Amino acid sequence: QVQLVESGGGLAQAGDSLRLSCAASGLAFSIYNMGWFRQAAGKEREFAASISPQSLSIYYADSVKGRFTISRDNAKNTVYLQMNSLNPEDTAVYYCASTRTVGTRSPSEYNYWGQGTQVTVSS
């Protein structure tokens, strides 16, 4: 059974940093492209970042580029999202997900999802 478990969310103030983790089990992690998505209340789920299996291809949404960094440790079956310079617009539930399609930003192309972790940023 595939499981993706996010952690590291919480409350932050504008300008703070948080690091999200997503631990995977039940899948061949090192061959999957991994993505981070976020969904704010009342809004659609949106792409934040993705990373290819060997970290050779990394993509970011314009809204997080320069502030967020995605990385992975295949030995630990874990993907990370380092979030710096947080602002209230970053408030959302953050999800990690897996796909075999490198570089895709479409949620429909991701086949496994975590349960999400809440990030709340106050001004």
C-alpha positions as CSV (number, residue, x, y, z in Angstrom):
1,Q,0.0,0.0,0.0
2,V,1.4,3.4,-1.1
3,Q,1.6,6.0,1.6
4,L,2.8,9.6,1.4
5,V,2.9,11.3,4.8
6,E,3.5,15.1,5.0
7,S,4.9,16.8,8.1
8,G,6.3,20.1,9.1
9,G,3.4,22.4,8.6
10,G,2.2,24.9,11.3
11,L,1.9,28.5,12.2
12,A,4.3,31.1,10.9
13,Q,4.7,34.8,10.7
14,A,5.4,36.7,7.5
15,G,9.0,36.4,6.7
16,D,9.5,33.1,8.6
17,S,10.7,29.8,7.1
18,L,9.2,26.3,7.3
19,R,10.4,23.0,6.0
20,L,7.9,20.4,4.9
21,S,8.8,16.8,4.6
22,C,7.0,14.0,2.8
23,A,7.9,10.4,3.6
24,A,6.9,7.8,1.1
25,S,6.4,4.1,1.5
26,G,5.1,1.3,-0.6
27,L,6.4,2.6,-3.9
28,A,9.7,2.6,-5.8
29,F,10.4,6.2,-4.7
30,S,13.6,6.7,-6.7
31,I,11.8,6.3,-10.1
32,Y,9.0,8.7,-9.3
33,N,8.7,12.4,-10.0
34,M,7.5,14.1,-6.9
35,G,5.5,17.3,-6.6
36,W,4.2,19.7,-4.0
37,F,0.8,21.3,-4.4
38,R,-1.2,23.6,-2.2
39,Q,-4.8,24.4,-1.8
40,A,-6.1,27.5,0.0
41,A,-9.5,27.7,1.4
42,G,-12.1,28.1,-1.3
43,K,-9.5,27.8,-4.1
44,E,-8.4,25.0,-6.5
45,R,-5.4,22.9,-5.8
46,E,-2.3,24.5,-7.4
47,F,1.1,23.3,-8.4
48,A,4.0,24.6,-6.3
49,A,7.1,22.6,-7.2
50,S,8.3,19.3,-8.7
51,I,11.5,17.3,-8.8
52,S,12.5,14.5,-11.1
53,P,13.8,11.1,-9.8
54,Q,17.5,12.1,-9.8
55,S,16.8,15.8,-9.0
56,L,18.0,16.8,-12.5
57,S,14.7,18.6,-13.5
58,I,13.1,21.0,-11.0
59,Y,10.2,23.2,-11.6
60,Y,8.5,25.9,-9.6
61,A,5.4,27.9,-9.9
62,D,6.1,31.6,-10.4
63,S,4.4,32.4,-7.1
64,V,7.0,30.5,-5.1
65,K,10.1,30.8,-7.3
66,G,13.1,32.2,-5.5
67,R,11.5,31.6,-2.1
68,F,10.8,27.8,-2.0
69,T,13.3,25.0,-2.7
70,I,12.3,21.4,-3.4
71,S,14.7,18.6,-2.8
72,R,14.7,14.9,-2.2
73,D,16.7,12.1,-0.5
74,N,16.1,8.9,-2.3
75,A,17.9,6.9,0.4
76,K,15.3,8.1,2.9
77,N,12.3,8.0,0.5
78,T,11.6,11.6,1.4
79,V,11.0,14.8,-0.5
80,Y,11.3,18.2,1.1
81,L,10.0,21.7,0.5
82,Q,12.0,24.5,2.1
83,M,9.8,27.6,2.3
84,N,11.4,30.9,3.0
85,S,10.1,34.5,3.1
86,L,6.6,33.2,3.8
87,N,3.7,35.6,3.3
88,P,0.0,35.3,4.2
89,E,-0.7,34.3,0.6
90,D,1.2,31.1,1.2
91,T,-1.5,29.9,3.7
92,A,-2.9,26.6,2.4
93,V,-2.9,22.9,2.9
94,Y,0.2,21.5,1.3
95,Y,0.2,18.1,-0.4
96,C,2.9,16.0,-1.8
97,A,2.2,13.7,-4.7
98,S,3.9,11.3,-7.1
99,T,3.8,10.7,-10.8
100,R,5.8,9.0,-13.5
101,T,5.6,12.0,-15.7
102,V,8.5,14.4,-15.3
103,G,7.7,18.1,-15.2
104,T,4.0,17.8,-15.2
105,R,2.1,20.5,-13.2
106,S,-1.4,19.0,-13.6
107,P,-2.8,17.4,-10.5
108,S,-4.7,14.9,-12.6
109,E,-1.4,13.3,-13.7
110,Y,-0.3,12.6,-10.1
111,N,-1.4,9.2,-9.0
112,Y,-0.6,9.1,-5.3
113,W,-1.3,11.9,-2.7
114,G,-0.6,12.5,0.9
115,Q,-3.2,13.7,3.4
116,G,-1.8,17.2,3.5
117,T,-0.3,19.5,6.1
118,Q,-1.7,22.9,7.0
119,V,0.5,26.0,6.7
120,T,-0.8,29.2,8.1
121,V,1.1,32.5,7.8
122,S,0.0,35.6,9.7
123,S,1.0,39.1,8.8
